[in-house]
Amino acid sequence: MSDPCYHVVVIAHAPSPNTRRLRDAVLRGLNNPDIDQVSARWVAPLEAGPEDVLSADAVILGTPENLGTMSGALKDFFDRSYYHCLDHTDALPFAVYIRAGHDGTGTRRAIESITGGLRWKAIQAPLVCQGEFDPAFESQCEELGLMMAAGLESGLF
């Protein structure tokens, strides 16, 4: 196995057992044994800063839907990091997953507004894990991580 040359940071708020399951699934996908050139690490949003984004080749954001929008922790990360990353992370590949008890619309809009301002490049539409928790959400999140890793390794992103 060669040294990884692409680094992905997962900035995900995971306050519950189910949100931790989704975060862990994303990391499993990123660390798939068939992927050699990608390393991944998770940083909690309240601990993450602009240096985490500036040193990454891609970002995966994860959040529960709280009061119709992203978690306060993820919003705090953006509040502290936005201007440090602006004009330094154009076209950064990113993906987002939302654990939505309702429809995730407000959360999606808020994240798209911020990442649009940063001019990041979404690799796919946000993954919205909506409604009652379904174990299938884990496979969807693992697939999201694998897609990011495979896309980086193959030069698509």
Helices and strands as residue ranges (DSSP letters): E 6-12, H 17-30, E 38-43, H 50-54, E 58-64, H 72-85, E 93-100, H 105-118, E 121-122, E 127-130, H 136-154
